[in-house]
Amino acid sequence: MEISGILSAIVIGIVIGVLGRLALPGRQRIGILATVAVGIVAALLGSAMAAGFGVADTKGVDWVEWLIQIGLAALGVALLDRGRLRR
């Protein structure tokens, strides 16, 4: 992977992580680095899932892919938050 690919994954991960965090009600007790990490993983997994479903490349904005990524980010943030609650 080239530097531009890594940087774009980080930027997309930030956006996806923040949107996933905003999708959850209430306060989450995880840091910004964990949010970014969840966002990056969710963006990569969401892209792979969208490609598997055949909705990754559409004309215009890929809304379904974005929704999958945001949903995965919200799930990841919720799981990390719940893990922190138990400690």
SEFIZA-3560 file (N, C-alpha, C; in Angstrom, 3 decimals):
REM SEFIZA-3560
<numar><xx>0.844</xx><yy>-1.173</yy><zz>0.000</zz><atom>N</atom></numar>
<numar><xx>0.000</xx><yy>0.000</yy><zz>0.000</zz><atom>CA</atom></numar>
<numar><xx>0.888</xx><yy>1.234</yy><zz>0.000</zz><atom>C</atom></numar>
<numar><xx>0.520</xx><yy>2.203</yy><zz>-0.804</zz><atom>N</atom></numar>
<numar><xx>1.305</xx><yy>3.426</yy><zz>-0.905</zz><atom>CA</atom></numar>
<numar><xx>0.937</xx><yy>4.396</yy><zz>0.212</zz><atom>C</atom></numar>
<numar><xx>1.760</xx><yy>5.427</yy><zz>0.368</zz><atom>N</atom></numar>
<numar><xx>1.521</xx><yy>6.430</yy><zz>1.404</zz><atom>CA</atom></numar>
<numar><xx>0.169</xx><yy>7.109</yy><zz>1.208</zz><atom>C</atom></numar>
<numar><xx>-0.181</xx><yy>7.406</yy><zz>-0.038</zz><atom>N</atom></numar>
<numar><xx>-1.466</xx><yy>8.070</yy><zz>-0.285</zz><atom>CA</atom></numar>
<numar><xx>-2.628</xx><yy>7.167</yy><zz>0.125</zz><atom>C</atom></numar>
<numar><xx>-2.505</xx><yy>5.866</yy><zz>-0.076</zz><atom>N</atom></numar>
<numar><xx>-3.544</xx><yy>4.931</yy><zz>0.346</zz><atom>CA</atom></numar>
<numar><xx>-3.665</xx><yy>4.866</yy><zz>1.846</zz><atom>C</atom></numar>
<numar><xx>-2.538</xx><yy>4.897</yy><zz>2.534</zz><atom>N</atom></numar>
<numar><xx>-2.549</xx><yy>4.874</yy><zz>3.999</zz><atom>CA</atom></numar>
<numar><xx>-3.162</xx><yy>6.154</yy><zz>4.552</zz><atom>C</atom></numar>
<numar><xx>-2.770</xx><yy>7.292</yy><zz>3.976</zz><atom>N</atom></numar>
<numar><xx>-3.315</xx><yy>8.569</yy><zz>4.439</zz><atom>CA</atom></numar>
<numar><xx>-4.814</xx><yy>8.674</yy><zz>4.168</zz><atom>C</atom></numar>
<numar><xx>-5.245</xx><yy>8.204</yy><zz>3.019</zz><atom>N</atom></numar>
<numar><xx>-6.683</xx><yy>8.256</yy><zz>2.724</zz><atom>CA</atom></numar>
<numar><xx>-7.451</xx><yy>7.299</yy><zz>3.641</zz><atom>C</atom></numar>
<numar><xx>-6.878</xx><yy>6.152</yy><zz>3.983</zz><atom>N</atom></numar>
<numar><xx>-7.532</xx><yy>5.225</yy><zz>4.916</zz><atom>CA</atom></numar>
<numar><xx>-7.664</xx><yy>5.867</yy><zz>6.295</zz><atom>C</atom></numar>
<numar><xx>-6.664</xx><yy>6.618</yy><zz>6.715</zz><atom>N</atom></numar>
<numar><xx>-6.718</xx><yy>7.292</yy><zz>8.012</zz><atom>CA</atom></numar>
<numar><xx>-7.788</xx><yy>8.377</yy><zz>8.004</zz><atom>C</atom></numar>
<numar><xx>-7.831</xx><yy>9.176</yy><zz>6.927</zz><atom>N</atom></numar>
<numar><xx>-8.826</xx><yy>10.246</yy><zz>6.846</zz><atom>CA</atom></numar>
<numar><xx>-10.239</xx><yy>9.665</yy><zz>6.792</zz><atom>C</atom></numar>
<numar><xx>-10.436</xx><yy>8.654</yy><zz>5.963</zz><atom>N</atom></numar>
<numar><xx>-11.745</xx><yy>8.015</yy><zz>5.879</zz><atom>CA</atom></numar>
<numar><xx>-12.088</xx><yy>7.358</yy><zz>7.212</zz><atom>C</atom></numar>
<numar><xx>-11.099</xx><yy>6.761</yy><zz>7.868</zz><atom>N</atom></numar>
<numar><xx>-11.320</xx><yy>6.144</yy><zz>9.182</zz><atom>CA</atom></numar>
<numar><xx>-11.746</xx><yy>7.149</yy><zz>10.232</zz><atom>C</atom></numar>
<numar><xx>-11.172</xx><yy>8.345</yy><zz>10.190</zz><atom>N</atom></numar>
<numar><xx>-11.571</xx><yy>9.392</yy><zz>11.127</zz><atom>CA</atom></numar>
<numar><xx>-13.032</xx><yy>9.753</yy><zz>10.910</zz><atom>C</atom></numar>
<numar><xx>-13.395</xx><yy>9.970</yy><zz>9.655</zz><atom>N</atom></numar>
<numar><xx>-14.770</xx><yy>10.352</yy><zz>9.332</zz><atom>CA</atom></numar>
<numar><xx>-15.744</xx><yy>9.234</yy><zz>9.713</zz><atom>C</atom></numar>
<numar><xx>-15.435</xx><yy>8.005</yy><zz>9.323</zz><atom>N</atom></numar>
<numar><xx>-16.311</xx><yy>6.874</yy><zz>9.611</zz><atom>CA</atom></numar>
<numar><xx>-16.414</xx><yy>6.649</yy><zz>11.122</zz><atom>C</atom></numar>
<numar><xx>-15.294</xx><yy>6.729</yy><zz>11.830</zz><atom>N</atom></numar>
<numar><xx>-15.310</xx><yy>6.537</yy><zz>13.283</zz><atom>CA</atom></numar>
<numar><xx>-16.152</xx><yy>7.582</yy><zz>13.994</zz><atom>C</atom></numar>
<numar><xx>-16.004</xx><yy>8.843</yy><zz>13.598</zz><atom>N</atom></numar>
<numar><xx>-16.781</xx><yy>9.916</yy><zz>14.221</zz><atom>CA</atom></numar>
<numar><xx>-18.261</xx><yy>9.752</yy><zz>13.901</zz><atom>C</atom></numar>
<numar><xx>-18.597</xx><yy>9.415</yy><zz>12.652</zz><atom>N</atom></numar>
<numar><xx>-20.003</xx><yy>9.209</yy><zz>12.297</zz><atom>CA</atom></numar>
<numar><xx>-20.595</xx><yy>8.005</yy><zz>13.039</zz><atom>C</atom></numar>
<numar><xx>-19.809</xx><yy>6.950</yy><zz>13.180</zz><atom>N</atom></numar>
<numar><xx>-20.269</xx><yy>5.797</yy><zz>13.937</zz><atom>CA</atom></numar>
<numar><xx>-20.489</xx><yy>6.129</yy><zz>15.400</zz><atom>C</atom></numar>
<numar><xx>-19.620</xx><yy>6.966</yy><zz>15.937</zz><atom>N</atom></numar>
<numar><xx>-19.758</xx><yy>7.379</yy><zz>17.332</zz><atom>CA</atom></numar>
<numar><xx>-20.983</xx><yy>8.269</yy><zz>17.516</zz><atom>C</atom></numar>
<numar><xx>-21.241</xx><yy>9.141</yy><zz>16.538</zz><atom>N</atom></numar>
<numar><xx>-22.410</xx><yy>10.017</yy><zz>16.613</zz><atom>CA</atom></numar>
<numar><xx>-23.711</xx><yy>9.240</yy><zz>16.461</zz><atom>C</atom></numar>
<numar><xx>-23.658</xx><yy>8.091</yy><zz>15.812</zz><atom>N</atom></numar>
<numar><xx>-24.864</xx><yy>7.286</yy><zz>15.611</zz><atom>CA</atom></numar>
<numar><xx>-25.344</xx><yy>6.648</yy><zz>16.910</zz><atom>C</atom></numar>
<numar><xx>-24.461</xx><yy>6.564</yy><zz>17.882</zz><atom>N</atom></numar>
<numar><xx>-24.824</xx><yy>5.955</yy><zz>19.178</zz><atom>CA</atom></numar>
<numar><xx>-25.339</xx><yy>7.021</yy><zz>20.140</zz><atom>C</atom></numar>
<numar><xx>-26.408</xx><yy>6.717</yy><zz>20.874</zz><atom>N</atom></numar>
<numar><xx>-26.889</xx><yy>7.682</yy><zz>21.865</zz><atom>CA</atom></numar>
<numar><xx>-26.003</xx><yy>7.680</yy><zz>23.107</zz><atom>C</atom></numar>
<numar><xx>-25.970</xx><yy>8.794</yy><zz>23.781</zz><atom>N</atom></numar>
<numar><xx>-25.236</xx><yy>8.874</yy><zz>25.045</zz><atom>CA</atom></numar>
<numar><xx>-23.758</xx><yy>9.129</yy><zz>24.863</zz><atom>C</atom></numar>
<numar><xx>-23.046</xx><yy>8.979</yy><zz>25.960</zz><atom>N</atom></numar>
<numar><xx>-21.611</xx><yy>9.246</yy><zz>25.986</zz><atom>CA</atom></numar>
<numar><xx>-20.843</xx><yy>7.936</yy><zz>25.882</zz><atom>C</atom></numar>
<numar><xx>-19.801</xx><yy>7.938</yy><zz>25.060</zz><atom>N</atom></numar>
<numar><xx>-18.934</xx><yy>6.767</yy><zz>24.953</zz><atom>CA</atom></numar>
<numar><xx>-17.623</xx><yy>7.068</yy><zz>25.674</zz><atom>C</atom></numar>
<numar><xx>-17.123</xx><yy>6.095</yy><zz>26.388</zz><atom>N</atom></numar>
<numar><xx>-15.919</xx><yy>6.272</yy><zz>27.194</zz><atom>CA</atom></numar>
<numar><xx>-14.683</xx><yy>5.704</yy><zz>26.514</zz><atom>C</atom></numar>
<numar><xx>-14.522</xx><yy>5.965</yy><zz>25.229</zz><atom>N</atom></numar>
<numar><xx>-13.303</xx><yy>5.545</yy><zz>24.543</zz><atom>CA</atom></numar>
<numar><xx>-12.637</xx><yy>6.783</yy><zz>23.966</zz><atom>C</atom></numar>
<numar><xx>-11.345</xx><yy>6.701</yy><zz>23.772</zz><atom>N</atom></numar>
<numar><xx>-10.582</xx><yy>7.838</yy><zz>23.297</zz><atom>CA</atom></numar>
<numar><xx>-10.679</xx><yy>8.038</yy><zz>21.793</zz><atom>C</atom></numar>
<numar><xx>-10.089</xx><yy>9.125</yy><zz>21.342</zz><atom>N</atom></numar>
<numar><xx>-10.137</xx><yy>9.469</yy><zz>19.928</zz><atom>CA</atom></numar>
<numar><xx>-9.301</xx><yy>8.490</yy><zz>19.100</zz><atom>C</atom></numar>
<numar><xx>-8.186</xx><yy>8.012</yy><zz>19.649</zz><atom>N</atom></numar>
<numar><xx>-7.368</xx><yy>7.051</yy><zz>18.895</zz><atom>CA</atom></numar>
<numar><xx>-8.103</xx><yy>5.735</yy><zz>18.694</zz><atom>C</atom></numar>
<numar><xx>-8.846</xx><yy>5.303</yy><zz>19.705</zz><atom>N</atom></numar>
<numar><xx>-9.647</xx><yy>4.086</yy><zz>19.560</zz><atom>CA</atom></numar>
<numar><xx>-10.763</xx><yy>4.301</yy><zz>18.547</zz><atom>C</atom></numar>
<numar><xx>-11.351</xx><yy>5.500</yy><zz>18.546</zz><atom>N</atom></numar>
<numar><xx>-12.397</xx><yy>5.822</yy><zz>17.581</zz><atom>CA</atom></numar>
<numar><xx>-11.845</xx><yy>5.791</yy><zz>16.166</zz><atom>C</atom></numar>
<numar><xx>-10.661</xx><yy>6.353</yy><zz>15.965</zz><atom>N</atom></numar>
<numar><xx>-10.030</xx><yy>6.353</yy><zz>14.643</zz><atom>CA</atom></numar>
<numar><xx>-9.688</xx><yy>4.927</yy><zz>14.221</zz><atom>C</atom></numar>
<numar><xx>-9.156</xx><yy>4.133</yy><zz>15.147</zz><atom>N</atom></numar>
<numar><xx>-8.810</xx><yy>2.748</yy><zz>14.818</zz><atom>CA</atom></numar>
<numar><xx>-10.051</xx><yy>1.950</yy><zz>14.429</zz><atom>C</atom></numar>
<numar><xx>-11.136</xx><yy>2.137</yy><zz>15.187</zz><atom>N</atom></numar>
<numar><xx>-12.391</xx><yy>1.457</yy><zz>14.848</zz><atom>CA</atom></numar>
<numar><xx>-12.880</xx><yy>1.929</yy><zz>13.492</zz><atom>C</atom></numar>
<numar><xx>-12.761</xx><yy>3.215</yy><zz>13.218</zz><atom>N</atom></numar>
<numar><xx>-13.199</xx><yy>3.761</yy><zz>11.938</zz><atom>CA</atom></numar>
<numar><xx>-12.422</xx><yy>3.208</yy><zz>10.761</zz><atom>C</atom></numar>
<numar><xx>-11.109</xx><yy>3.061</yy><zz>10.921</zz><atom>N</atom></numar>
<numar><xx>-10.275</xx><yy>2.516</yy><zz>9.846</zz><atom>CA</atom></numar>
<numar><xx>-10.649</xx><yy>1.062</yy><zz>9.576</zz><atom>C</atom></numar>
<numar><xx>-10.789</xx><yy>0.286</yy><zz>10.634</zz><atom>N</atom></numar>
<numar><xx>-11.173</xx><yy>-1.124</yy><zz>10.471</zz><atom>CA</atom></numar>
<numar><xx>-12.563</xx><yy>-1.229</yy><zz>9.856</zz><atom>C</atom></numar>
<numar><xx>-13.487</xx><yy>-0.387</yy><zz>10.313</zz><atom>N</atom></numar>
<numar><xx>-14.856</xx><yy>-0.417</yy><zz>9.780</zz><atom>CA</atom></numar>
<numar><xx>-14.873</xx><yy>-0.007</yy><zz>8.313</zz><atom>C</atom></numar>
<numar><xx>-14.048</xx><yy>0.963</yy><zz>7.930</zz><atom>N</atom></numar>
<numar><xx>-13.998</xx><yy>1.389</yy><zz>6.533</zz><atom>CA</atom></numar>
<numar><xx>-13.480</xx><yy>0.264</yy><zz>5.645</zz><atom>C</atom></numar>
<numar><xx>-12.450</xx><yy>-0.422</yy><zz>6.099</zz><atom>N</atom></numar>
<numar><xx>-11.894</xx><yy>-1.519</yy><zz>5.302</zz><atom>CA</atom></numar>
<numar><xx>-12.859</xx><yy>-2.699</yy><zz>5.226</zz><atom>C</atom></numar>
<numar><xx>-13.419</xx><yy>-3.090</yy><zz>6.366</zz><atom>N</atom></numar>
<numar><xx>-14.380</xx><yy>-4.204</yy><zz>6.380</zz><atom>CA</atom></numar>
<numar><xx>-15.656</xx><yy>-3.857</yy><zz>5.615</zz><atom>C</atom></numar>
<numar><xx>-16.122</xx><yy>-2.624</yy><zz>5.770</zz><atom>N</atom></numar>
<numar><xx>-17.325</xx><yy>-2.193</yy><zz>5.079</zz><atom>CA</atom></numar>
<numar><xx>-17.146</xx><yy>-2.188</yy><zz>3.565</zz><atom>C</atom></numar>
<numar><xx>-15.965</xx><yy>-1.786</yy><zz>3.114</zz><atom>N</atom></numar>
<numar><xx>-15.682</xx><yy>-1.810</yy><zz>1.677</zz><atom>CA</atom></numar>
<numar><xx>-15.664</xx><yy>-3.242</yy><zz>1.154</zz><atom>C</atom></numar>
<numar><xx>-15.066</xx><yy>-4.149</yy><zz>1.921</zz><atom>N</atom></numar>
<numar><xx>-15.015</xx><yy>-5.549</yy><zz>1.513</zz><atom>CA</atom></numar>
<numar><xx>-16.416</xx><yy>-6.156</yy><zz>1.496</zz><atom>C</atom></numar>
<numar><xx>-17.224</xx><yy>-5.834</yy><zz>2.504</zz><atom>N</atom></numar>
<numar><xx>-18.589</xx><yy>-6.356</yy><zz>2.544</zz><atom>CA</atom></numar>
<numar><xx>-19.428</xx><yy>-5.807</yy><zz>1.395</zz><atom>C</atom></numar>
<numar><xx>-19.273</xx><yy>-4.518</yy><zz>1.102</zz><atom>N</atom></numar>
<numar><xx>-20.027</xx><yy>-3.912</yy><zz>0.001</zz><atom>CA</atom></numar>
<numar><xx>-19.633</xx><yy>-4.539</yy><zz>-1.325</zz><atom>C</atom></numar>
<numar><xx>-18.354</xx><yy>-4.833</yy><zz>-1.482</zz><atom>N</atom></numar>
<numar><xx>-17.906</xx><yy>-5.504</yy><zz>-2.707</zz><atom>CA</atom></numar>
<numar><xx>-18.499</xx><yy>-6.911</yy><zz>-2.783</zz><atom>C</atom></numar>
<numar><xx>-18.571</xx><yy>-7.595</yy><zz>-1.657</zz><atom>N</atom></numar>
<numar><xx>-19.159</xx><yy>-8.929</yy><zz>-1.623</zz><atom>CA</atom></numar>
<numar><xx>-20.644</xx><yy>-8.927</yy><zz>-1.955</zz><atom>C</atom></numar>
<numar><xx>-21.344</xx><yy>-7.860</yy><zz>-1.530</zz><atom>N</atom></numar>
<numar><xx>-22.769</xx><yy>-7.734</yy><zz>-1.824</zz><atom>CA</atom></numar>
<numar><xx>-23.019</xx><yy>-7.170</yy><zz>-3.220</zz><atom>C</atom></numar>
<numar><xx>-21.964</xx><yy>-6.677</yy><zz>-3.863</zz><atom>N</atom></numar>
<numar><xx>-22.102</xx><yy>-6.121</yy><zz>-5.202</zz><atom>CA</atom></numar>
<numar><xx>-22.618</xx><yy>-4.692</yy><zz>-5.234</zz><atom>C</atom></numar>
<numar><xx>-22.465</xx><yy>-3.955</yy><zz>-4.135</zz><atom>N</atom></numar>
<numar><xx>-22.938</xx><yy>-2.574</yy><zz>-4.092</zz><atom>CA</atom></numar>
<numar><xx>-21.795</xx><yy>-1.577</yy><zz>-3.909</zz><atom>C</atom></numar>
<numar><xx>-20.563</xx><yy>-2.009</yy><zz>-4.131</zz><atom>N</atom></numar>
<numar><xx>-19.418</xx><yy>-1.132</yy><zz>-3.894</zz><atom>CA</atom></numar>
<numar><xx>-19.265</xx><yy>-0.079</yy><zz>-4.980</zz><atom>C</atom></numar>
<numar><xx>-19.525</xx><yy>-0.423</yy><zz>-6.221</zz><atom>N</atom></numar>
<numar><xx>-19.342</xx><yy>0.511</yy><zz>-7.324</zz><atom>CA</atom></numar>
<numar><xx>-20.676</xx><yy>0.814</yy><zz>-7.977</zz><atom>C</atom></numar>
<numar><xx>-21.213</xx><yy>1.964</yy><zz>-7.614</zz><atom>N</atom></numar>
<numar><xx>-22.458</xx><yy>2.416</yy><zz>-8.208</zz><atom>CA</atom></numar>
<numar><xx>-22.216</xx><yy>3.785</yy><zz>-8.830</zz><atom>C</atom></numar>
<numar><xx>-23.143</xx><yy>4.240</yy><zz>-9.629</zz><atom>N</atom></numar>
<numar><xx>-23.023</xx><yy>5.587</yy><zz>-10.191</zz><atom>CA</atom></numar>
<numar><xx>-23.331</xx><yy>6.582</yy><zz>-9.086</zz><atom>C</atom></numar>
<numar><xx>-22.465</xx><yy>7.553</yy><zz>-8.926</zz><atom>N</atom></numar>
<numar><xx>-22.670</xx><yy>8.552</yy><zz>-7.881</zz><atom>CA</atom></numar>
<numar><xx>-22.074</xx><yy>8.113</yy><zz>-6.561</zz><atom>C</atom></numar>
<numar><xx>-22.681</xx><yy>8.576</yy><zz>-5.496</zz><atom>N</atom></numar>
<numar><xx>-22.205</xx><yy>8.282</yy><zz>-4.145</zz><atom>CA</atom></numar>
<numar><xx>-22.632</xx><yy>6.874</yy><zz>-3.758</zz><atom>C</atom></numar>
<numar><xx>-21.733</xx><yy>6.137</yy><zz>-3.160</zz><atom>N</atom></numar>
<numar><xx>-22.017</xx><yy>4.771</yy><zz>-2.717</zz><atom>CA</atom></numar>
<numar><xx>-22.639</xx><yy>4.803</yy><zz>-1.323</zz><atom>C</atom></numar>
<numar><xx>-23.920</xx><yy>5.140</yy><zz>-1.244</zz><atom>N</atom></numar>
<numar><xx>-24.611</xx><yy>5.301</yy><zz>0.036</zz><atom>CA</atom></numar>
<numar><xx>-24.670</xx><yy>4.013</yy><zz>0.822</zz><atom>C</atom></numar>
<numar><xx>-24.899</xx><yy>2.903</yy><zz>0.149</zz><atom>N</atom></numar>
<numar><xx>-25.009</xx><yy>1.625</yy><zz>0.855</zz><atom>CA</atom></numar>
<numar><xx>-23.673</xx><yy>1.268</yy><zz>1.504</zz><atom>C</atom></numar>
<numar><xx>-22.588</xx><yy>1.491</yy><zz>0.790</zz><atom>N</atom></numar>
<numar><xx>-21.255</xx><yy>1.219</yy><zz>1.342</zz><atom>CA</atom></numar>
<numar><xx>-21.001</xx><yy>2.094</yy><zz>2.566</zz><atom>C</atom></numar>
<numar><xx>-21.367</xx><yy>3.375</yy><zz>2.488</zz><atom>N</atom></numar>
<numar><xx>-21.184</xx><yy>4.275</yy><zz>3.620</zz><atom>CA</atom></numar>
<numar><xx>-22.012</xx><yy>3.816</yy><zz>4.816</zz><atom>C</atom></numar>
<numar><xx>-23.240</xx><yy>3.400</yy><zz>4.572</zz><atom>N</atom></numar>
<numar><xx>-24.088</xx><yy>2.942</yy><zz>5.674</zz><atom>CA</atom></numar>
<numar><xx>-23.535</xx><yy>1.683</yy><zz>6.336</zz><atom>C</atom></numar>
<numar><xx>-22.997</xx><yy>0.789</yy><zz>5.527</zz><atom>N</atom></numar>
<numar><xx>-22.373</xx><yy>-0.415</yy><zz>6.084</zz><atom>CA</atom></numar>
<numar><xx>-21.175</xx><yy>-0.030</yy><zz>6.948</zz><atom>C</atom></numar>
<numar><xx>-20.340</xx><yy>0.873</yy><zz>6.447</zz><atom>N</atom></numar>
<numar><xx>-19.150</xx><yy>1.299</yy><zz>7.184</zz><atom>CA</atom></numar>
<numar><xx>-19.521</xx><yy>2.001</yy><zz>8.490</zz><atom>C</atom></numar>
<numar><xx>-20.505</xx><yy>2.882</yy><zz>8.439</zz><atom>N</atom></numar>
<numar><xx>-20.919</xx><yy>3.605</yy><zz>9.645</zz><atom>CA</atom></numar>
<numar><xx>-21.543</xx><yy>2.644</yy><zz>10.656</zz><atom>C</atom></numar>
<numar><xx>-22.335</xx><yy>1.696</yy><zz>10.170</zz><atom>N</atom></numar>
<numar><xx>-22.919</xx><yy>0.696</yy><zz>11.062</zz><atom>CA</atom></numar>
<numar><xx>-21.855</xx><yy>-0.148</yy><zz>11.749</zz><atom>C</atom></numar>
<numar><xx>-20.840</xx><yy>-0.546</yy><zz>10.992</zz><atom>N</atom></numar>
<numar><xx>-19.751</xx><yy>-1.316</yy><zz>11.589</zz><atom>CA</atom></numar>
<numar><xx>-18.967</xx><yy>-0.483</yy><zz>12.595</zz><atom>C</atom></numar>
<numar><xx>-18.764</xx><yy>0.796</yy><zz>12.292</zz><atom>N</atom></numar>
<numar><xx>-18.058</xx><yy>1.674</yy><zz>13.228</zz><atom>CA</atom></numar>
<numar><xx>-18.867</xx><yy>1.853</yy><zz>14.510</zz><atom>C</atom></numar>
<numar><xx>-20.180</xx><yy>2.025</yy><zz>14.390</zz><atom>N</atom></numar>
<numar><xx>-21.029</xx><yy>2.166</yy><zz>15.576</zz><atom>CA</atom></numar>
<numar><xx>-20.976</xx><yy>0.893</yy><zz>16.420</zz><atom>C</atom></numar>
<numar><xx>-21.007</xx><yy>-0.242</yy><zz>15.756</zz><atom>N</atom></numar>
<numar><xx>-20.907</xx><yy>-1.523</yy><zz>16.468</zz><atom>CA</atom></numar>
<numar><xx>-19.560</xx><yy>-1.637</yy><zz>17.191</zz><atom>C</atom></numar>
<numar><xx>-18.486</xx><yy>-1.273</yy><zz>16.513</zz><atom>N</atom></numar>
<numar><xx>-17.156</xx><yy>-1.338</yy><zz>17.124</zz><atom>CA</atom></numar>
<numar><xx>-17.014</xx><yy>-0.403</yy><zz>18.311</zz><atom>C</atom></numar>
<numar><xx>-17.531</xx><yy>0.822</yy><zz>18.172</zz><atom>N</atom></numar>
<numar><xx>-17.467</xx><yy>1.780</yy><zz>19.281</zz><atom>CA</atom></numar>
<numar><xx>-18.287</xx><yy>1.266</yy><zz>20.464</zz><atom>C</atom></numar>
<numar><xx>-19.468</xx><yy>0.715</yy><zz>20.182</zz><atom>N</atom></numar>
<numar><xx>-20.311</xx><yy>0.187</yy><zz>21.254</zz><atom>CA</atom></numar>
<numar><xx>-19.634</xx><yy>-0.974</yy><zz>21.966</zz><atom>C</atom></numar>
<numar><xx>-18.999</xx><yy>-1.851</yy><zz>21.208</zz><atom>N</atom></numar>
<numar><xx>-18.313</xx><yy>-2.988</yy><zz>21.833</zz><atom>CA</atom></numar>
<numar><xx>-17.139</xx><yy>-2.534</yy><zz>22.687</zz><atom>C</atom></numar>
<numar><xx>-16.366</xx><yy>-1.566</yy><zz>22.209</zz><atom>N</atom></numar>
<numar><xx>-15.249</xx><yy>-1.055</yy><zz>23.015</zz><atom>CA</atom></numar>
<numar><xx>-15.752</xx><yy>-0.341</yy><zz>24.254</zz><atom>C</atom></numar>
<numar><xx>-16.825</xx><yy>0.431</yy><zz>24.107</zz><atom>N</atom></numar>
<numar><xx>-17.392</xx><yy>1.140</yy><zz>25.250</zz><atom>CA</atom></numar>
<numar><xx>-17.901</xx><yy>0.163</yy><zz>26.294</zz><atom>C</atom></numar>
<numar><xx>-18.569</xx><yy>-0.878</yy><zz>25.839</zz><atom>N</atom></numar>
<numar><xx>-19.092</xx><yy>-1.897</yy><zz>26.771</zz><atom>CA</atom></numar>
<numar><xx>-17.925</xx><yy>-2.610</yy><zz>27.472</zz><atom>C</atom></numar>
<numar><xx>-16.846</xx><yy>-2.867</yy><zz>26.758</zz><atom>N</atom></numar>
<numar><xx>-15.668</xx><yy>-3.497</yy><zz>27.359</zz><atom>CA</atom></numar>
<numar><xx>-15.044</xx><yy>-2.627</yy><zz>28.427</zz><atom>C</atom></numar>
<numar><xx>-15.058</xx><yy>-1.322</yy><zz>28.212</zz><atom>N</atom></numar>
<numar><xx>-14.518</xx><yy>-0.392</yy><zz>29.209</zz><atom>CA</atom></numar>
<numar><xx>-15.430</xx><yy>-0.304</yy><zz>30.437</zz><atom>C</atom></numar>
<numar><xx>-16.725</xx><yy>-0.460</yy><zz>30.224</zz><atom>N</atom></numar>
<numar><xx>-17.680</xx><yy>-0.407</yy><zz>31.325</zz><atom>CA</atom></numar>
<numar><xx>-17.442</xx><yy>-1.512</yy><zz>32.327</zz><atom>C</atom></numar>
<numar><xx>-17.080</xx><yy>-2.682</yy><zz>31.849</zz><atom>N</atom></numar>
<numar><xx>-16.892</xx><yy>-3.846</yy><zz>32.723</zz><atom>CA</atom></numar>
<numar><xx>-15.660</xx><yy>-3.736</yy><zz>33.597</zz><atom>C</atom></numar>
<numar><xx>-14.695</xx><yy>-2.910</yy><zz>33.182</zz><atom>N</atom></numar>
<numar><xx>-13.472</xx><yy>-2.769</yy><zz>33.976</zz><atom>CA</atom></numar>
<numar><xx>-13.722</xx><yy>-1.939</yy><zz>35.140</zz><atom>C</atom></numar>
//
